């Protein structure tokens, strides 16, 4: 479908990659991986036709359609959400009701509400604008989807919807993502950019990691054997260089040495983020206590009756879809916005706060070094370059101006600022956005070893798994731990109300009318069909409730992120099943 042949890209005469080639086939699901700066985003732009290589050819059929989602884009401010999204259908012969149905399904799947449809796009943040562009691309149904970090601004519900869309509806896909769970769920092929070339693995990411490690071990062994061979040849040459009787053998060994092709070892990013938070003072036993906390904007209720207590040393996660109030509660804890109820910050609590927009707040007119030098104090003033090197800003990188940094680089820089603060309560709002997998793993280990308390707002399932002790779910203006049964009792309440309505309808008088045999037969058939559908729906509801109860039972014993995710899925399915049951019962 798309053929890449002998592709080379150079920047300032320095090769980014050279002589690479591969083919993208229909229905391929490709994860494009490599360390930061390897050229992943550049390769996507070249395949999309937005950038030209230094040399080489990208062959595409003339009729091929490509949908490309960059990390950063601009959306017009002159249209409503619905009008902007409808641009996806320009030039397509689609009936209006079909277009409306597909738009509704896609926008709601990506987290928009129906009341958002008439809002101007100027009212949406950068993350929501990215969703608008993603919706337009998906609605165009291109032959090839090129996605650069598509999950950065998506919540868990939207990520799961996108996973299902790609699995069921997309054609060929190539994507760059640092969301390990996401790429494992949807890809079947992994192309790695390393040492300026590519390695093509026909497996999912986790399997690729194992194969890559095995490959590198083999390379190391082969390299060591080759170095021993080279050393033996050189040793022979040095010993017999001046002996006439050995001259022919010496010359033969020298020619042998010239013919040896050095074995390369796949590069790994060894400049790890050696992230270690500085020692901090001990806080009180309960750093955060929320007692019946509520927040509204005018008549719009965000959440109410929030009651939670976070103990010293706990690592907790705030999870839920965007707009449910996770970041809002963080702002309440930080004292940035007013709220109702009581919220107490414990004794001697020192907060370190990493906000979603922290990277955007950096001054673009100064260098990386100056950014940190201005906030460093005491002994750290002499260790700024060491600290920057640990965050992959070593050498000339530290002299870059902040305005030229990528999103991931800015996030790392903002994290260094947090690192310089001796805090005992970390509040991290989407800390892994734009971080690569290796950086996320180092950050995860650092938080795990952190002596203080941590509140982490994140949709990154792999990052939270094995890190947090407790999860608070944000849903339907409530905040709860998944093991609570309040939502189940609410559904039972709804079911009882629906059942009562059914009894009332059954008792209502029926006006006798003369009906033909055919009408009676048709009505009897329709009734039997409805009763069958109702019974099937009741069985589905019962099955889902039993499965939820089993998951809750396990969650009382251990906190597993996959189970929490499964719990949220089951609850959503039960909501849908109950709605369907109410329609059938009505």
LINGIWO-V813086 format. One record per residue. N is the residue number from 1. RES is the residue in three letters. D_FIRST is the distance of its C-alpha to the first C-alpha in Angstrom with 2 decimals. Layout:
BEGIN
n:N res:RES d_first:D_FIRST
n:N res:RES d_first:D_FIRST
END
This chain:
BEGIN
n:1 res:UNK d_first:0.00
n:2 res:UNK d_first:3.84
n:3 res:UNK d_first:6.58
n:4 res:UNK d_first:10.11
n:5 res:UNK d_first:12.95
n:6 res:UNK d_first:16.70
n:7 res:UNK d_first:16.70
n:8 res:UNK d_first:20.31
n:9 res:UNK d_first:22.02
n:10 res:UNK d_first:25.80
n:11 res:UNK d_first:28.31
n:12 res:UNK d_first:31.82
n:13 res:UNK d_first:31.08
n:14 res:UNK d_first:30.19
n:15 res:UNK d_first:26.76
n:16 res:UNK d_first:24.75
n:17 res:UNK d_first:22.15
n:18 res:UNK d_first:21.62
n:19 res:UNK d_first:19.52
n:20 res:UNK d_first:16.82
n:21 res:UNK d_first:13.44
n:22 res:UNK d_first:10.78
n:23 res:UNK d_first:7.14
n:24 res:UNK d_first:5.89
n:25 res:UNK d_first:5.28
n:26 res:UNK d_first:6.42
n:27 res:UNK d_first:10.05
n:28 res:UNK d_first:10.13
n:29 res:UNK d_first:13.28
n:30 res:UNK d_first:13.70
n:31 res:UNK d_first:17.09
n:32 res:UNK d_first:17.36
n:33 res:UNK d_first:20.97
n:34 res:UNK d_first:23.57
n:35 res:UNK d_first:27.01
n:36 res:UNK d_first:27.87
n:37 res:UNK d_first:27.14
n:38 res:UNK d_first:24.53
n:39 res:UNK d_first:21.98
n:40 res:UNK d_first:19.84
n:41 res:UNK d_first:20.24
n:42 res:UNK d_first:19.86
n:43 res:UNK d_first:16.45
n:44 res:UNK d_first:15.31
n:45 res:UNK d_first:16.95
n:46 res:UNK d_first:15.30
n:47 res:UNK d_first:11.71
n:48 res:UNK d_first:13.19
n:49 res:UNK d_first:14.71
n:50 res:UNK d_first:18.18
n:51 res:UNK d_first:19.26
n:52 res:UNK d_first:19.12
n:53 res:UNK d_first:19.17
n:54 res:UNK d_first:22.24
n:55 res:UNK d_first:20.27
n:56 res:UNK d_first:16.93
n:57 res:UNK d_first:13.71
n:58 res:UNK d_first:10.62
n:59 res:UNK d_first:8.28
n:60 res:UNK d_first:6.57
n:61 res:UNK d_first:6.87
n:62 res:UNK d_first:10.46
n:63 res:UNK d_first:10.51
n:64 res:UNK d_first:8.10
n:65 res:UNK d_first:10.78
n:66 res:UNK d_first:11.37
n:67 res:UNK d_first:14.55
n:68 res:UNK d_first:16.22
n:69 res:UNK d_first:19.50
n:70 res:UNK d_first:21.59
n:71 res:UNK d_first:24.68
n:72 res:UNK d_first:26.97
n:73 res:UNK d_first:26.76
n:74 res:UNK d_first:29.29
n:75 res:UNK d_first:29.96
n:76 res:UNK d_first:32.33
n:77 res:UNK d_first:35.88
n:78 res:UNK d_first:36.81
n:79 res:UNK d_first:35.39
n:80 res:UNK d_first:35.92
n:81 res:UNK d_first:33.36
n:82 res:UNK d_first:32.82
n:83 res:UNK d_first:32.57
n:84 res:UNK d_first:30.09
n:85 res:UNK d_first:27.83
n:86 res:UNK d_first:28.10
n:87 res:UNK d_first:26.36
n:88 res:UNK d_first:23.06
n:89 res:UNK d_first:23.73
n:90 res:UNK d_first:24.49
n:91 res:UNK d_first:23.27
n:92 res:UNK d_first:22.43
n:93 res:UNK d_first:24.78
n:94 res:UNK d_first:25.91
n:95 res:UNK d_first:29.45
n:96 res:UNK d_first:31.50
n:97 res:UNK d_first:32.42
n:98 res:UNK d_first:28.83
n:99 res:UNK d_first:27.87
n:100 res:UNK d_first:30.96
n:101 res:UNK d_first:30.32
n:102 res:UNK d_first:26.76
n:103 res:UNK d_first:28.04
n:104 res:UNK d_first:30.99
n:105 res:UNK d_first:29.03
n:106 res:UNK d_first:26.58
n:107 res:UNK d_first:29.35
n:108 res:UNK d_first:31.74
n:109 res:UNK d_first:29.17
n:110 res:UNK d_first:28.72
n:111 res:UNK d_first:32.49
n:112 res:UNK d_first:33.83
n:113 res:UNK d_first:36.96
n:114 res:UNK d_first:37.71
n:115 res:UNK d_first:40.43
n:116 res:UNK d_first:37.89
n:117 res:UNK d_first:36.14
n:118 res:UNK d_first:38.82
n:119 res:UNK d_first:39.18
n:120 res:UNK d_first:38.17
n:121 res:UNK d_first:35.26
n:122 res:UNK d_first:37.78
n:123 res:UNK d_first:39.43
n:124 res:UNK d_first:36.49
n:125 res:UNK d_first:36.07
n:126 res:UNK d_first:33.09
n:127 res:UNK d_first:31.75
n:128 res:UNK d_first:32.00
n:129 res:UNK d_first:30.41
n:130 res:UNK d_first:27.35
n:131 res:UNK d_first:27.34
n:132 res:UNK d_first:27.61
n:133 res:UNK d_first:24.51
n:134 res:UNK d_first:22.63
n:135 res:UNK d_first:23.94
n:136 res:UNK d_first:22.73
n:137 res:UNK d_first:19.15
n:138 res:UNK d_first:19.16
n:139 res:UNK d_first:20.84
n:140 res:UNK d_first:18.18
n:141 res:UNK d_first:15.77
n:142 res:UNK d_first:12.64
n:143 res:UNK d_first:9.09
n:144 res:UNK d_first:9.09
n:145 res:UNK d_first:12.60
n:146 res:UNK d_first:13.92
n:147 res:UNK d_first:17.50
n:148 res:UNK d_first:20.19
n:149 res:UNK d_first:23.17
n:150 res:UNK d_first:22.92
n:151 res:UNK d_first:25.99
n:152 res:UNK d_first:28.40
n:153 res:UNK d_first:30.29
n:154 res:UNK d_first:29.72
n:155 res:UNK d_first:32.48
n:156 res:UNK d_first:32.27
n:157 res:UNK d_first:32.09
n:158 res:UNK d_first:29.22
n:159 res:UNK d_first:27.29
n:160 res:UNK d_first:27.77
n:161 res:UNK d_first:26.70
n:162 res:UNK d_first:23.46
n:163 res:UNK d_first:22.88
n:164 res:UNK d_first:23.45
n:165 res:UNK d_first:21.24
n:166 res:UNK d_first:18.20
n:167 res:UNK d_first:19.13
n:168 res:UNK d_first:19.75
n:169 res:UNK d_first:17.89
n:170 res:UNK d_first:14.85
n:171 res:UNK d_first:11.26
n:172 res:UNK d_first:9.20
n:173 res:UNK d_first:11.82
n:174 res:UNK d_first:12.77
n:175 res:UNK d_first:16.49
n:176 res:UNK d_first:19.61
n:177 res:UNK d_first:22.72
n:178 res:UNK d_first:26.13
n:179 res:UNK d_first:26.84
n:180 res:UNK d_first:26.85
n:181 res:UNK d_first:27.49
n:182 res:UNK d_first:24.67
n:183 res:UNK d_first:21.90
n:184 res:UNK d_first:23.53
n:185 res:UNK d_first:23.48
n:186 res:UNK d_first:19.81
n:187 res:UNK d_first:17.69
n:188 res:UNK d_first:16.97
n:189 res:UNK d_first:15.69
n:190 res:UNK d_first:17.46
n:191 res:UNK d_first:16.56
n:192 res:UNK d_first:19.89
n:193 res:UNK d_first:20.81
n:194 res:UNK d_first:24.19
n:195 res:UNK d_first:26.37
n:196 res:UNK d_first:23.88
n:197 res:UNK d_first:21.22
n:198 res:UNK d_first:18.87
n:199 res:UNK d_first:19.44
n:200 res:UNK d_first:16.75
n:201 res:UNK d_first:18.41
n:202 res:UNK d_first:17.00
n:203 res:UNK d_first:19.70
n:204 res:UNK d_first:21.01
n:205 res:UNK d_first:22.80
n:206 res:UNK d_first:26.30
n:207 res:UNK d_first:25.42
n:208 res:UNK d_first:23.67
n:209 res:UNK d_first:26.96
n:210 res:UNK d_first:28.95
n:211 res:UNK d_first:26.79
n:212 res:UNK d_first:26.78
n:213 res:UNK d_first:30.57
n:214 res:UNK d_first:31.03
n:215 res:UNK d_first:28.95
n:216 res:UNK d_first:31.05
n:217 res:UNK d_first:34.26
n:218 res:UNK d_first:33.40
n:219 res:UNK d_first:32.69
n:220 res:UNK d_first:36.03
n:221 res:UNK d_first:37.89
n:222 res:UNK d_first:36.39
n:223 res:UNK d_first:37.18
n:224 res:UNK d_first:40.72
n:225 res:UNK d_first:41.27
n:226 res:UNK d_first:40.08
n:227 res:UNK d_first:42.41
n:228 res:UNK d_first:45.24
n:229 res:UNK d_first:44.56
n:230 res:UNK d_first:44.60
n:231 res:UNK d_first:47.80
n:232 res:UNK d_first:49.46
n:233 res:UNK d_first:48.68
n:234 res:UNK d_first:50.01
n:235 res:UNK d_first:53.03
n:236 res:UNK d_first:53.78
n:237 res:UNK d_first:53.50
n:238 res:UNK d_first:55.85
n:239 res:UNK d_first:58.37
n:240 res:UNK d_first:58.67
n:241 res:UNK d_first:57.75
n:242 res:UNK d_first:61.38
n:243 res:UNK d_first:62.43
n:244 res:UNK d_first:62.64
n:245 res:UNK d_first:62.31
n:246 res:UNK d_first:58.90
n:247 res:UNK d_first:57.52
n:248 res:UNK d_first:55.23
n:249 res:UNK d_first:53.79
n:250 res:UNK d_first:53.36
n:251 res:UNK d_first:51.45
n:252 res:UNK d_first:49.27
n:253 res:UNK d_first:48.49
n:254 res:UNK d_first:47.72
n:255 res:UNK d_first:45.20
n:256 res:UNK d_first:43.70
n:257 res:UNK d_first:43.43
n:258 res:UNK d_first:41.62
n:259 res:UNK d_first:38.96
n:260 res:UNK d_first:38.09
n:261 res:UNK d_first:34.64
n:262 res:UNK d_first:35.09
n:263 res:UNK d_first:33.25
n:264 res:UNK d_first:31.40
n:265 res:UNK d_first:31.56
n:266 res:UNK d_first:28.71
n:267 res:UNK d_first:30.10
n:268 res:UNK d_first:31.23
n:269 res:UNK d_first:32.61
n:270 res:UNK d_first:36.29
n:271 res:UNK d_first:37.58
n:272 res:UNK d_first:38.07
n:273 res:UNK d_first:39.44
n:274 res:UNK d_first:42.89
n:275 res:UNK d_first:43.77
n:276 res:UNK d_first:47.32
n:277 res:UNK d_first:49.25
n:278 res:UNK d_first:52.80
n:279 res:UNK d_first:55.84
n:280 res:UNK d_first:56.94
n:281 res:UNK d_first:60.10
n:282 res:UNK d_first:60.50
n:283 res:UNK d_first:59.98
n:284 res:UNK d_first:61.86
n:285 res:UNK d_first:61.04
n:286 res:UNK d_first:59.06
n:287 res:UNK d_first:57.00
n:288 res:UNK d_first:55.77
n:289 res:UNK d_first:57.56
n:290 res:UNK d_first:56.44
n:291 res:UNK d_first:59.09
n:292 res:UNK d_first:58.15
n:293 res:UNK d_first:55.89
n:294 res:UNK d_first:54.38
n:295 res:UNK d_first:52.45
n:296 res:UNK d_first:52.02
n:297 res:UNK d_first:51.01
n:298 res:UNK d_first:53.45
n:299 res:UNK d_first:53.08
n:300 res:UNK d_first:49.64
n:301 res:UNK d_first:50.22
n:302 res:UNK d_first:47.83
n:303 res:UNK d_first:49.60
n:304 res:UNK d_first:53.14
n:305 res:UNK d_first:55.33
n:306 res:UNK d_first:53.44
n:307 res:UNK d_first:55.52
n:308 res:UNK d_first:54.29
n:309 res:UNK d_first:55.82
n:310 res:UNK d_first:53.95
n:311 res:UNK d_first:55.94
n:312 res:UNK d_first:56.20
n:313 res:UNK d_first:53.56
n:314 res:UNK d_first:51.23
n:315 res:UNK d_first:47.50
n:316 res:UNK d_first:46.34
n:317 res:UNK d_first:43.10
n:318 res:UNK d_first:42.85
n:319 res:UNK d_first:39.95
n:320 res:UNK d_first:38.86
n:321 res:UNK d_first:36.65
n:322 res:UNK d_first:36.86
n:323 res:UNK d_first:39.93
n:324 res:UNK d_first:42.01
n:325 res:UNK d_first:44.22
n:326 res:UNK d_first:43.25
n:327 res:UNK d_first:43.38
n:328 res:UNK d_first:46.34
n:329 res:UNK d_first:48.37
n:330 res:UNK d_first:47.56
n:331 res:UNK d_first:48.95
n:332 res:UNK d_first:52.02
n:333 res:UNK d_first:52.56
n:334 res:UNK d_first:52.24
n:335 res:UNK d_first:54.80
n:336 res:UNK d_first:52.51
n:337 res:UNK d_first:53.02
n:338 res:UNK d_first:55.95
n:339 res:UNK d_first:55.88
n:340 res:UNK d_first:58.28
n:341 res:UNK d_first:59.78
n:342 res:UNK d_first:60.56
n:343 res:UNK d_first:58.25
n:344 res:UNK d_first:59.94
n:345 res:UNK d_first:58.67
n:346 res:UNK d_first:60.54
n:347 res:UNK d_first:63.06
n:348 res:UNK d_first:61.95
n:349 res:UNK d_first:58.27
n:350 res:UNK d_first:56.31
n:351 res:UNK d_first:52.85
n:352 res:UNK d_first:49.77
n:353 res:UNK d_first:47.24
n:354 res:UNK d_first:43.54
n:355 res:UNK d_first:42.31
n:356 res:UNK d_first:38.79
n:357 res:UNK d_first:39.44
n:358 res:UNK d_first:41.27
n:359 res:UNK d_first:38.73
n:360 res:UNK d_first:38.94
n:361 res:UNK d_first:42.73
n:362 res:UNK d_first:42.70
n:363 res:UNK d_first:44.24
n:364 res:UNK d_first:41.57
n:365 res:UNK d_first:44.24
n:366 res:UNK d_first:45.36
n:367 res:UNK d_first:43.87
n:368 res:UNK d_first:42.65
n:369 res:UNK d_first:45.89
n:370 res:UNK d_first:48.11
n:371 res:UNK d_first:46.48
n:372 res:UNK d_first:47.67
n:373 res:UNK d_first:50.81
n:374 res:UNK d_first:52.14
n:375 res:UNK d_first:52.07
n:376 res:UNK d_first:53.05
n:377 res:UNK d_first:56.71
n:378 res:UNK d_first:59.15
n:379 res:UNK d_first:57.88
n:380 res:UNK d_first:54.26
n:381 res:UNK d_first:54.90
n:382 res:UNK d_first:55.03
n:383 res:UNK d_first:51.88
n:384 res:UNK d_first:49.41
n:385 res:UNK d_first:47.35
n:386 res:UNK d_first:47.31
n:387 res:UNK d_first:46.12
n:388 res:UNK d_first:43.36
n:389 res:UNK d_first:42.28
n:390 res:UNK d_first:42.00
n:391 res:UNK d_first:39.56
n:392 res:UNK d_first:37.35
n:393 res:UNK d_first:39.15
n:394 res:UNK d_first:40.89
n:395 res:UNK d_first:41.92
n:396 res:UNK d_first:40.66
n:397 res:UNK d_first:38.62
n:398 res:UNK d_first:41.94
n:399 res:UNK d_first:42.73
n:400 res:UNK d_first:39.69
n:401 res:UNK d_first:40.51
n:402 res:UNK d_first:39.49
n:403 res:UNK d_first:37.81
n:404 res:UNK d_first:35.00
n:405 res:UNK d_first:34.24
n:406 res:UNK d_first:31.15
n:407 res:UNK d_first:31.71
n:408 res:UNK d_first:31.79
n:409 res:UNK d_first:34.26
n:410 res:UNK d_first:36.47
n:411 res:UNK d_first:36.57
n:412 res:UNK d_first:37.71
n:413 res:UNK d_first:40.31
n:414 res:UNK d_first:41.62
n:415 res:UNK d_first:41.87
n:416 res:UNK d_first:44.05
n:417 res:UNK d_first:46.40
n:418 res:UNK d_first:46.77
n:419 res:UNK d_first:47.35
n:420 res:UNK d_first:50.39
n:421 res:UNK d_first:52.16
n:422 res:UNK d_first:54.42
n:423 res:UNK d_first:53.60
n:424 res:UNK d_first:54.24
n:425 res:UNK d_first:52.01
n:426 res:UNK d_first:48.33
n:427 res:UNK d_first:46.54
n:428 res:UNK d_first:42.82
n:429 res:UNK d_first:40.75
n:430 res:UNK d_first:37.05
n:431 res:UNK d_first:37.65
n:432 res:UNK d_first:34.23
n:433 res:UNK d_first:32.13
n:434 res:UNK d_first:30.22
n:435 res:UNK d_first:31.71
n:436 res:UNK d_first:29.52
n:437 res:UNK d_first:29.98
n:438 res:UNK d_first:32.53
n:439 res:UNK d_first:34.56
n:440 res:UNK d_first:34.59
n:441 res:UNK d_first:35.89
n:442 res:UNK d_first:38.64
n:443 res:UNK d_first:39.60
n:444 res:UNK d_first:39.72
n:445 res:UNK d_first:42.05
n:446 res:UNK d_first:44.21
n:447 res:UNK d_first:44.66
n:448 res:UNK d_first:45.43
n:449 res:UNK d_first:48.16
n:450 res:UNK d_first:49.42
n:451 res:UNK d_first:53.08
n:452 res:UNK d_first:53.01
n:453 res:UNK d_first:51.46
n:454 res:UNK d_first:47.90
n:455 res:UNK d_first:46.34
n:456 res:UNK d_first:42.54
n:457 res:UNK d_first:40.52
n:458 res:UNK d_first:36.97
n:459 res:UNK d_first:34.02
n:460 res:UNK d_first:32.72
n:461 res:UNK d_first:33.44
n:462 res:UNK d_first:32.93
n:463 res:UNK d_first:35.20
n:464 res:UNK d_first:37.98
n:465 res:UNK d_first:37.94
n:466 res:UNK d_first:40.97
n:467 res:UNK d_first:42.13
n:468 res:UNK d_first:44.02
n:469 res:UNK d_first:47.19
n:470 res:UNK d_first:47.01
n:471 res:UNK d_first:44.64
n:472 res:UNK d_first:45.70
n:473 res:UNK d_first:43.57
n:474 res:UNK d_first:43.63
n:475 res:UNK d_first:43.31
n:476 res:UNK d_first:45.14
n:477 res:UNK d_first:47.51
n:478 res:UNK d_first:48.60
n:479 res:UNK d_first:48.21
n:480 res:UNK d_first:48.67
n:481 res:UNK d_first:48.05
n:482 res:UNK d_first:45.80
n:483 res:UNK d_first:48.65
n:484 res:UNK d_first:50.78
n:485 res:UNK d_first:51.25
n:486 res:UNK d_first:51.99
n:487 res:UNK d_first:48.79
n:488 res:UNK d_first:49.59
n:489 res:UNK d_first:53.09
n:490 res:UNK d_first:51.76
n:491 res:UNK d_first:49.58
n:492 res:UNK d_first:52.62
n:493 res:UNK d_first:54.58
n:494 res:UNK d_first:52.04
n:495 res:UNK d_first:52.12
n:496 res:UNK d_first:55.94
n:497 res:UNK d_first:56.02
n:498 res:UNK d_first:53.63
n:499 res:UNK d_first:55.79
n:500 res:UNK d_first:58.92
n:501 res:UNK d_first:57.37
n:502 res:UNK d_first:56.57
n:503 res:UNK d_first:60.24
n:504 res:UNK d_first:61.52
n:505 res:UNK d_first:59.40
n:506 res:UNK d_first:60.55
n:507 res:UNK d_first:64.17
n:508 res:UNK d_first:63.88
n:509 res:UNK d_first:65.93
n:510 res:UNK d_first:64.21
n:511 res:UNK d_first:65.57
n:512 res:UNK d_first:66.33
n:513 res:UNK d_first:64.91
n:514 res:UNK d_first:64.95
n:515 res:UNK d_first:61.62
n:516 res:UNK d_first:60.69
n:517 res:UNK d_first:59.79
n:518 res:UNK d_first:56.18
n:519 res:UNK d_first:55.99
n:520 res:UNK d_first:57.51
n:521 res:UNK d_first:55.14
n:522 res:UNK d_first:52.08
n:523 res:UNK d_first:53.37
n:524 res:UNK d_first:54.13
n:525 res:UNK d_first:50.64
n:526 res:UNK d_first:49.11
n:527 res:UNK d_first:51.49
n:528 res:UNK d_first:50.60
n:529 res:UNK d_first:46.89
n:530 res:UNK d_first:47.55
n:531 res:UNK d_first:49.75
n:532 res:UNK d_first:47.12
n:533 res:UNK d_first:44.46
n:534 res:UNK d_first:47.05
n:535 res:UNK d_first:47.89
n:536 res:UNK d_first:44.23
n:537 res:UNK d_first:43.81
n:538 res:UNK d_first:47.03
n:539 res:UNK d_first:45.84
n:540 res:UNK d_first:42.57
n:541 res:UNK d_first:44.63
n:542 res:UNK d_first:46.97
n:543 res:UNK d_first:44.19
n:544 res:UNK d_first:42.58
n:545 res:UNK d_first:46.03
n:546 res:UNK d_first:46.78
n:547 res:UNK d_first:43.54
n:548 res:UNK d_first:44.26
n:549 res:UNK d_first:47.77
n:550 res:UNK d_first:46.50
n:551 res:UNK d_first:44.15
n:552 res:UNK d_first:47.06
n:553 res:UNK d_first:49.31
n:554 res:UNK d_first:47.00
n:555 res:UNK d_first:46.59
n:556 res:UNK d_first:50.37
n:557 res:UNK d_first:50.28
n:558 res:UNK d_first:47.24
n:559 res:UNK d_first:44.82
n:560 res:UNK d_first:41.25
n:561 res:UNK d_first:38.36
n:562 res:UNK d_first:36.18
n:563 res:UNK d_first:39.19
n:564 res:UNK d_first:39.74
n:565 res:UNK d_first:36.16
n:566 res:UNK d_first:36.65
n:567 res:UNK d_first:39.97
n:568 res:UNK d_first:38.46
n:569 res:UNK d_first:35.84
n:570 res:UNK d_first:38.67
n:571 res:UNK d_first:40.82
n:572 res:UNK d_first:38.17
n:573 res:UNK d_first:37.65
n:574 res:UNK d_first:41.44
n:575 res:UNK d_first:41.80
n:576 res:UNK d_first:39.40
n:577 res:UNK d_first:41.20
n:578 res:UNK d_first:44.58
n:579 res:UNK d_first:43.61
n:580 res:UNK d_first:42.53
n:581 res:UNK d_first:45.77
n:582 res:UNK d_first:47.85
n:583 res:UNK d_first:46.36
n:584 res:UNK d_first:47.05
n:585 res:UNK d_first:50.48
n:586 res:UNK d_first:51.40
END
